[in-house]
Amino acid sequence: MKLVDQIIAPIIISVQFLFCLLCLLYVLLYGGGRDHSGLFLLLLIYFGAGFGSAVYLNSRKPRARILACIWNLSLVAFATSHGLRWEDLTRGFFGYYITYSFFVIPYLGVTAALGLTKEADSE
């Protein structure tokens, strides 16, 4: 299990890091305050938190996995509540990341729970 985690965790970290970086650049360069004046600061904070979550996930702590799981879950919940259809999941990198998040959320949740039980057993 540890070997699998050493392979999967860096992939999750890299993909979330690059996704948040691209979204931050998009918001700053193309979707700035003129286009989304009410959402501009909220998007900066949200994708900045995802960027920070990816950096913190590199520590491999169970709490970092919980934070990354919550961030991915909130992104999926936002996308599905705002009318993202299944056909949209194959268009653009945002749709691909949402599809990817469907697989990442259970993995992060299960490994965080296993890590928390290990911490409780060691105390």
N, C-alpha and C positions, 0 to 999 in steps of 0.2 A: 504494500500500500504506500509505503514511503517513497519508493522509486516512482510510482505513478504520480504521486503528488509533486515530486521534483520535476517532472516533465510538464504536468498540466498547469501548475501554479504560475510558472514564468510566462506561459502562453496567455493565461488570463490577465496577468499584470501588463504584458506588452500590448495586448489588444485594447484593454480599457484605457491605458495610458495614451495610445495613439488616437483612439476614438475621441477622448476628451480634448486632446490637443488640437485635433482637426476641428472639433466643434467650437472650441474657444477661438481659433483662428477665423473660422467662418463668421462667428458672431461679431468679432472685432472688425473684420475687413468688409464683409458683405451684408450682414444682417444687423448693422449697428443701430444706434439710437433713432435714426431717421425712419427706418422701416418698422422696427418693433420697439417703440419708445417705452411702452409699459413693461415689456418683457426683457429689455436689454440687461438691466442690472440683475434680474432674477436668473437669466440664462448664464450670465458670467459667474454668479455665485454657484449655481447648480453644477455647471461643467467644471468649475474650479474645485468644487468639492469632490467630484468624480476623479479629477486629476490627482488631488491629494489622497483620495482613497486608494488609488492605484499605487501611489508611492508608499503609503502605509501598508498596503497588502504585501509588499516586498519583505516586511518583517516576519511574515508567516505566523503571526499570532492569531489565535481564534477570534479575538475582538476585531482585528483588521478584516477578517473574513466576514464577520457579521456586518460590519460597516459597508463593505463592498457588495454584499448580498442585498442589503437595504437599498443601496444606491441603484443597483441594477433592477431591483424589484420596483422601485419608484419610477424608473424610466419606462419599464414595460407597462406599468399601471397608467402612467400618463399617456403613453402612445395608444393604448387600447381604449382608454376612456375618451380620447379625442378622435375617435373614428378611424383608426388605422385598420384597414381591411387586410385580409390575408393576401390579396393580390399585391398590396403595397410592400409586402415583406421581401419581394424579390427585386425591388427597384431601389437603387441608391444604397449608399453605405449605411444610412440610418436604419433602413429596413433589414439589412443584413445583420446589423448589430443587435436589433431587437430579437431576431431569430436566434442569434448566438446567445443572447441573455437568457432565453428559455432553457438552455442547457447549463448555463453557468450558475444560475440561481440555486438549483437543487444541489449541485456539486459543492458550492460554497457553504450552503446551509448544513449539509451532512458533515463536511470536514470540520466546520466550526463546532458543531455539536460534539463530534468525536474529540476534538482538541480540548473543549471545555470539560468533558468527562475525564480526560487524562489529567488535566490540571487539578480537578477535584480529587482524583484518586491519589495524586502525588502529595497532597497536603496532609 
